[in-house]
Amino acid sequence: MIVKHLCRNMGKTTKLVALALRTGAYLVVMNMSEIARIQRNFSPVPKMITFNEFINRSYFDKGISSFIIDNADLLLQQMSAVSITVISTTYSEGG
């Protein structure tokens, strides 16, 4: 797993859109408004689903082999009724 840790407005989504297009992964984004924003600002666009579709496993394409999650911190917070203050990730050399 690769973790892209960048400040707000530093091109995270741009990098993830390019990566999703290159790898064929589905891009998981916050909501339909974010999908519309990406469709307005990028061409071509990767296949995308929303956080809710991801959480509820509402995806049916048999060809899905991987996901790229934009704003994973917001996804985790959406899943919790209380504030998440710290997360840890596992780093493995070589990706």
DSSP file (Angstrom, degrees, kcal/mol; ACC not computed):
  #  RESIDUE AA STRUCTURE BP1 BP2  ACC     N-H-->O    O-->H-N    N-H-->O    O-->H-N    TCO  KAPPA ALPHA  PHI   PSI    X-CA   Y-CA   Z-CA
    1    1 A M              0   0    0      0, 0.0     2,-0.4     0, 0.0    91,-0.3   0.000 360.0 360.0 360.0 136.0    0.0    0.0    0.0
    2    2 A I        -     0   0    0     89,-0.1     2,-0.5     2,-0.0    89,-0.0  -0.887 360.0-155.1-104.7 136.0    1.3    3.5   -0.9
    3    3 A V        -     0   0    0     -2,-0.4     2,-0.7     2,-0.0    86,-0.0  -0.963   0.6-160.2-113.4 121.2    0.3    6.4    1.3
    4    4 A K        -     0   0    0     -2,-0.5     2,-0.7     2,-0.0    -2,-0.0  -0.891  11.6-175.5 -99.1 110.5    0.3    9.9   -0.3
    5    5 A H        +     0   0    0     -2,-0.7     2,-0.3     7,-0.0    -2,-0.0  -0.883  20.2 145.8-113.3 101.3    0.5   12.4    2.5
    6    6 A L        -     0   0    0     -2,-0.7     3,-0.1     1,-0.0     5,-0.1  -0.914  47.7 -99.1-133.1 158.6    0.3   16.0    1.1
    7    7 A C    >   -     0   0    0     -2,-0.3     3,-1.1     1,-0.2     5,-0.3  -0.242  57.4 -74.1 -70.0 163.8   -1.2   19.3    2.4
    8    8 A R  T 3  S+     0   0    0      1,-0.2    -1,-0.2     2,-0.1     0, 0.0  -0.297 118.3  15.5 -58.2 141.5   -4.6   20.5    1.2
    9    9 A N  T 3  S+     0   0    0     -3,-0.1    -1,-0.2     1,-0.1    -2,-0.1   0.799  89.1 119.3  61.9  33.2   -4.6   21.9   -2.4
   10   10 A M  S <  S-     0   0    0     -3,-1.1    -2,-0.1    -4,-0.1    -1,-0.1   0.200  92.2 -91.5-111.3  14.1   -1.3   20.3   -3.3
   11   11 A G  S  > S+     0   0    0     -5,-0.1     4,-2.3     3,-0.1     5,-0.2   0.712  76.1 142.0  90.8  21.1   -2.5   18.1   -6.1
   12   12 A K  H  > S+     0   0    0     -5,-0.3     4,-2.3     1,-0.2     5,-0.2   0.955  77.5  44.6 -59.2 -50.6   -3.4   14.8   -4.2
   13   13 A T  H  > S+     0   0    0      1,-0.2     4,-2.9     2,-0.2     5,-0.2   0.897 111.2  54.4 -63.4 -40.1   -6.5   14.2   -6.3
   14   14 A T  H  > S+     0   0    0      1,-0.2     4,-2.0     2,-0.2    -1,-0.2   0.927 110.7  46.1 -57.8 -46.0   -4.7   15.0   -9.5
   15   15 A K  H  X S+     0   0    0     -4,-2.3     4,-2.2     1,-0.2    -1,-0.2   0.888 113.8  48.7 -64.0 -39.7   -2.0   12.5   -8.7
   16   16 A L  H  X S+     0   0    0     -4,-2.3     4,-2.8     2,-0.2    -2,-0.2   0.868 108.2  53.2 -71.8 -36.0   -4.6    9.8   -7.7
   17   17 A V  H  X S+     0   0    0     -4,-2.9     4,-2.4     2,-0.2     5,-0.2   0.943 111.6  46.9 -60.8 -46.9   -6.6   10.4  -10.9
   18   18 A A  H  X S+     0   0    0     -4,-2.0     4,-2.2    -5,-0.2    -2,-0.2   0.907 113.3  48.5 -61.4 -42.0   -3.5    9.8  -13.0
   19   19 A L  H  X S+     0   0    0     -4,-2.2     4,-2.3     2,-0.2     6,-0.3   0.904 110.7  50.4 -65.8 -41.4   -2.6    6.7  -11.0
   20   20 A A  H  X S+     0   0    0     -4,-2.8     4,-2.3     1,-0.2     5,-0.4   0.905 111.9  47.9 -63.5 -41.4   -6.1    5.3  -11.3
   21   21 A L  H  < S+     0   0    0     -4,-2.4    -1,-0.2    -5,-0.2    -2,-0.2   0.908 113.7  47.5 -64.9 -40.6   -6.0    5.8  -15.0
   22   22 A R  H  < S+     0   0    0     -4,-2.2    -2,-0.2    -5,-0.2    -1,-0.2   0.863 123.3  31.7 -68.6 -36.6   -2.6    4.2  -15.3
   23   23 A T  H  < S-     0   0    0     -4,-2.3    -2,-0.2    -5,-0.1    -1,-0.2   0.642  99.9-123.1 -99.2 -16.7   -3.4    1.2  -13.2
   24   24 A G     <  +     0   0    0     -4,-2.3    41,-0.3     1,-0.3    42,-0.2   0.541  60.5 147.6  82.5   6.7   -7.1    0.7  -13.9
   25   25 A A        -     0   0    0     -5,-0.4     2,-0.3    -6,-0.3    22,-0.3  -0.368  53.3-109.4 -71.6 153.8   -8.0    0.9  -10.2
   26   26 A Y  E     -a   67   0A   0     40,-2.2    42,-2.8    20,-0.1     2,-0.6  -0.667  27.5-132.9 -80.1 139.1  -11.3    2.4   -9.1
   27   27 A L  E     -ab  68  48A   0     20,-2.7    22,-2.0    -2,-0.3     2,-0.6  -0.852  14.2-152.5 -95.3 124.1  -11.0    5.8   -7.5
   28   28 A V  E     +ab  69  49A   0     40,-3.2    42,-2.6    -2,-0.6     2,-0.3  -0.874  22.5 177.2 -99.8 119.5  -13.0    6.1   -4.2
   29   29 A V  E     - b   0  50A   0     20,-2.6    22,-1.4    -2,-0.6    42,-0.1  -0.776  40.0-101.9-124.8 166.5  -14.1    9.7   -3.5
   30   30 A M  S    S-     0   0    0     -2,-0.3    21,-0.5    20,-0.2    22,-0.4   0.875  84.8 -32.3 -56.5 -48.7  -16.2   11.5   -0.9
   31   31 A N     >  -     0   0    0     19,-0.2     4,-1.7    20,-0.1     3,-0.4  -0.913  69.3 -76.8-161.9-178.9  -19.5   12.0   -2.8
   32   32 A M  H  > S+     0   0    0     -2,-0.3     4,-2.6     1,-0.2     5,-0.2   0.809 122.7  60.8 -65.3 -30.3  -21.2   12.6   -6.1
   33   33 A S  H  > S+     0   0    0      2,-0.2     4,-2.2     1,-0.2    -1,-0.2   0.896 104.9  48.5 -62.7 -39.1  -20.2   16.2   -6.0
   34   34 A E  H  > S+     0   0    0     -3,-0.4     4,-2.4     2,-0.2    -2,-0.2   0.880 109.6  52.0 -69.0 -37.9  -16.6   15.2   -6.0
   35   35 A I  H  X S+     0   0    0     -4,-1.7     4,-2.5     2,-0.2    -2,-0.2   0.940 110.7  48.3 -60.4 -46.1  -17.2   12.8   -8.9
   36   36 A A  H  X S+     0   0    0     -4,-2.6     4,-1.9     2,-0.2    -2,-0.2   0.892 110.5  51.5 -61.7 -40.0  -18.8   15.7  -10.8
   37   37 A R  H  X S+     0   0    0     -4,-2.2     4,-1.9     2,-0.2    -1,-0.2   0.920 111.2  47.1 -63.4 -43.9  -15.9   18.0  -10.0
   38   38 A I  H  X S+     0   0    0     -4,-2.4     4,-1.9     1,-0.2    -2,-0.2   0.910 110.5  52.3 -64.8 -41.3  -13.4   15.4  -11.3
   39   39 A Q  H  < S+     0   0    0     -4,-2.5    -1,-0.2     1,-0.2    -2,-0.2   0.845 111.9  47.2 -64.0 -33.0  -15.5   14.9  -14.4
   40   40 A R  H  < S+     0   0    0     -4,-1.9    -1,-0.2    -5,-0.2    -2,-0.2   0.850 120.5  36.4 -72.5 -35.2  -15.4   18.6  -15.1
   41   41 A N  H  < S+     0   0    0     -4,-1.9     2,-0.4    -5,-0.2    -2,-0.2   0.567 112.9  51.9-101.4 -10.5  -11.7   19.0  -14.5
   42   42 A F     <  -     0   0    0     -4,-1.9     3,-0.1    -5,-0.2    -1,-0.0  -0.959  64.2-142.9-131.5 146.3  -10.1   15.9  -15.9
   43   43 A S  S    S+     0   0    0     -2,-0.4     2,-0.2     1,-0.2    -4,-0.0  -0.895  85.9  24.7-153.4 125.0  -10.3   14.1  -19.2
   44   44 A P  S    S-     0   0    0      0, 0.0    -1,-0.2     0, 0.0   -23,-0.1   0.633  87.0-157.1 -72.6 174.6  -10.2   11.1  -19.4
   45   45 A V        -     0   0    0     -2,-0.2     3,-0.1    -3,-0.1     2,-0.1  -0.910  11.1-123.8-119.0 148.5  -11.6   10.1  -16.0
   46   46 A P        -     0   0    0      0, 0.0     2,-0.2     0, 0.0   -20,-0.1  -0.300  43.3 -82.0 -77.9 170.9  -11.1    6.8  -14.1
   47   47 A K        -     0   0    0    -22,-0.3   -20,-2.7   -27,-0.1     2,-0.3  -0.574  59.4-167.7 -69.1 138.2  -14.0    4.7  -12.9
   48   48 A M  E     -b   27   0A   0     -2,-0.2     2,-0.3   -22,-0.2   -20,-0.2  -0.950  21.1-177.4-135.2 150.4  -15.2    6.1   -9.6
   49   49 A I  E     -b   28   0A   0    -22,-2.0   -20,-2.6    -2,-0.3     2,-0.1  -0.942  28.8-112.5-136.3 161.8  -17.4    5.2   -6.6
   50   50 A T  E  >  -b   29   0A   0     -2,-0.3     4,-2.3   -22,-0.2   -20,-0.2  -0.432  30.5-105.3 -89.9 166.5  -18.4    7.2   -3.5
   51   51 A F  H  > S+     0   0    0    -22,-1.4     4,-3.2   -21,-0.5     5,-0.2   0.919 122.0  52.4 -53.6 -45.7  -17.4    6.5    0.1
   52   52 A N  H  > S+     0   0    0    -22,-0.4     4,-2.5     1,-0.2    -1,-0.2   0.906 108.5  49.2 -62.2 -41.5  -21.0    5.3    0.7
   53   53 A E  H  4>S+     0   0    0      2,-0.2     5,-3.0     1,-0.2     4,-0.3   0.899 113.8  47.4 -62.8 -39.1  -20.8    2.8   -2.2
   54   54 A F  H ><5S+     0   0    0     -4,-2.3     3,-1.1     3,-0.2    -2,-0.2   0.946 113.3  46.6 -65.9 -49.3  -17.4    1.6   -0.9
   55   55 A I  H 3<5S+     0   0    0     -4,-3.2    -2,-0.2     1,-0.3    -1,-0.2   0.896 118.2  42.2 -60.5 -41.9  -18.6    1.2    2.7
   56   56 A N  T 3<5S-     0   0    0     -4,-2.5    -1,-0.3    -5,-0.2    -2,-0.2   0.401 109.0-123.6 -86.9   2.7  -21.8   -0.6    1.6
   57   57 A R  T < 5 +     0   0    0     -3,-1.1     2,-0.9    -4,-0.3    -3,-0.2   0.880  53.9 158.4  54.4  41.9  -19.9   -2.7   -1.0
   58   58 A S      < +     0   0    0     -5,-3.0     2,-0.4    -6,-0.2    -1,-0.2  -0.356  32.4 106.7 -92.4  53.2  -22.2   -1.4   -3.7
   59   59 A Y        +     0   0    0     -2,-0.9   -10,-0.0    -6,-0.1     5,-0.0  -0.996  38.3 175.4-132.4 139.6  -19.9   -2.1   -6.5
   60   60 A F        +     0   0    0     -2,-0.4     2,-0.4     3,-0.0    -1,-0.1   0.450  32.3 124.4-128.2  -3.4  -20.5   -4.9   -8.9
   61   61 A D    >   -     0   0    0      1,-0.2     3,-1.6     2,-0.1    -2,-0.0  -0.486  48.1-152.8 -67.2 120.2  -17.9   -4.8  -11.7
   62   62 A K  T 3  S+     0   0    0     -2,-0.4    -1,-0.2     1,-0.3    -3,-0.0   0.686  90.6  67.5 -67.2 -16.2  -16.2   -8.2  -11.7
   63   63 A G  T 3   +     0   0    0      2,-0.0     2,-0.4    -3,-0.0    -1,-0.3   0.415  67.9 121.9 -85.1   2.9  -13.1   -6.5  -13.2
   64   64 A I    <   +     0   0    0     -3,-1.6     3,-0.1     1,-0.2   -39,-0.1  -0.522  23.6 159.6 -70.5 120.7  -12.3   -4.6  -10.0
   65   65 A S        +     0   0    0     -2,-0.4     2,-0.3     1,-0.4    -1,-0.2   0.603  61.1   1.9-114.5 -19.3   -8.9   -5.5   -8.9
   66   66 A S        -     0   0    0    -42,-0.2   -40,-2.2     2,-0.0    -1,-0.4  -0.993  56.9-136.5-163.2 162.0   -7.9   -2.5   -6.7
   67   67 A F  E     -a   26   0A   0     -2,-0.3     2,-0.5   -42,-0.2   -40,-0.2  -0.931   3.0-156.6-122.7 147.4   -9.1    0.7   -5.2
   68   68 A I  E     -a   27   0A   0    -42,-2.8   -40,-3.2    -2,-0.3     2,-0.6  -0.997  20.0-151.7-118.4 122.7   -7.4    4.1   -4.8
   69   69 A I  E >   -a   28   0A   0     -2,-0.5     3,-0.5   -42,-0.2     2,-0.4  -0.857   1.7-153.7-105.5 118.7   -8.9    6.1   -1.9
   70   70 A D  T 3  S+     0   0    0    -42,-2.6     5,-0.1    -2,-0.6   -57,-0.0  -0.748  81.9   4.1 -86.5 132.2   -8.9    9.9   -2.0
   71   71 A N  T >> S+     0   0    0     -2,-0.4     4,-1.6     3,-0.1     3,-0.9   0.951  72.7 177.5  58.5  54.3   -9.0   11.5    1.4
   72   72 A A  H <> S+     0   0    0     -3,-0.5     4,-2.5     1,-0.3     5,-0.2   0.800  75.6  63.3 -58.5 -30.5   -8.9    8.2    3.3
   73   73 A D  H 3> S+     0   0    0      1,-0.2     4,-2.1     2,-0.2    -1,-0.3   0.894 103.8  47.3 -62.0 -38.6   -8.9   10.2    6.6
   74   74 A L  H <> S+     0   0    0     -3,-0.9     4,-2.3     2,-0.2    -1,-0.2   0.854 109.1  54.7 -70.9 -34.1  -12.3   11.6    5.7
   75   75 A L  H  X S+     0   0    0     -4,-1.6     4,-1.2     2,-0.2    -2,-0.2   0.943 109.7  46.5 -62.0 -47.7  -13.5    8.1    4.8
   76   76 A L  H  < S+     0   0    0     -4,-2.5     3,-0.5     1,-0.2     4,-0.4   0.919 112.3  50.2 -60.4 -43.4  -12.5    6.8    8.2
   77   77 A Q  H >< S+     0   0    0     -4,-2.1     3,-1.3     1,-0.2    -1,-0.2   0.878 105.7  56.6 -64.7 -36.0  -14.1    9.7   10.0
   78   78 A Q  H 3< S+     0   0    0     -4,-2.3    -1,-0.2     1,-0.3    -2,-0.2   0.803 103.8  55.0 -63.0 -28.4  -17.4    9.2    8.0
   79   79 A M  T 3< S+     0   0    0     -4,-1.2     2,-0.4    -3,-0.5    -1,-0.3   0.568 102.9  68.2 -81.4  -8.9  -17.4    5.6    9.4
   80   80 A S    <   -     0   0    0     -3,-1.3     4,-0.1    -4,-0.4     0, 0.0  -0.892  63.6-152.3-118.9 142.9  -17.2    6.8   13.0
   81   81 A A  S    S+     0   0    0     -2,-0.4     2,-0.3     2,-0.1    -1,-0.1   0.595  86.8  52.2 -82.9 -12.1  -19.7    8.7   15.2
   82   82 A V  S    S-     0   0    0      1,-0.0    -2,-0.1    -5,-0.0     2,-0.1  -0.839 102.1 -81.1-122.4 162.0  -16.8   10.1   17.3
   83   83 A S        -     0   0    0     -2,-0.3     2,-0.6     1,-0.1    -2,-0.1  -0.328  32.5-144.2 -63.7 135.4  -13.7   12.0   16.3
   84   84 A I        +     0   0    0      1,-0.1     3,-0.1    -4,-0.1    -7,-0.1  -0.913  22.6 174.8 -97.8 118.6  -10.7    9.9   15.1
   85   85 A T        +     0   0    0     -2,-0.6     2,-0.3     1,-0.3    -1,-0.1   0.731  60.4  20.9-100.5 -24.7   -7.6   11.7   16.4
   86   86 A V        +     0   0    0      2,-0.0     2,-0.3     0, 0.0    -1,-0.3  -0.998  56.7 180.0-146.2 140.3   -4.8    9.3   15.4
   87   87 A I        -     0   0    0     -2,-0.3     2,-0.4    -3,-0.1   -14,-0.0  -0.942  12.9-150.6-130.2 158.3   -4.3    6.6   12.9
   88   88 A S        -     0   0    0     -2,-0.3     2,-0.3     2,-0.0    -2,-0.0  -0.942   7.2-162.5-123.8 153.4   -1.4    4.4   12.1
   89   89 A T        -     0   0    0     -2,-0.4     2,-0.5   -86,-0.0   -86,-0.0  -0.936  21.7-118.6-129.1 156.3   -0.4    2.8    8.9
   90   90 A T        -     0   0    0     -2,-0.3     2,-0.5     2,-0.0    -2,-0.0  -0.834  23.6-152.9 -97.3 127.6    2.0   -0.1    8.2
   91   91 A Y        -     0   0    0     -2,-0.5     2,-0.4   -89,-0.0   -89,-0.1  -0.863  12.9-177.2-100.5 128.0    5.0    0.7    6.0
   92   92 A S    >   -     0   0    0     -2,-0.5     3,-1.5   -91,-0.3    -2,-0.0  -0.993  31.8-112.4-124.8 132.7    6.5   -2.0    4.0
   93   93 A E  T 3  S+     0   0    0     -2,-0.4    -2,-0.0     1,-0.3     0, 0.0  -0.308 100.7  26.8 -61.7 139.4    9.6   -1.4    1.9
   94   94 A G  T 3         0   0    0      1,-0.2    -1,-0.3     0, 0.0     0, 0.0   0.533 360.0 360.0  86.4   6.0    9.1   -1.6   -1.8
   95   95 A G    <         0   0    0     -3,-1.5    -1,-0.2   -94,-0.1    -2,-0.2   0.441 360.0 360.0  93.8 360.0    5.4   -0.6   -1.6
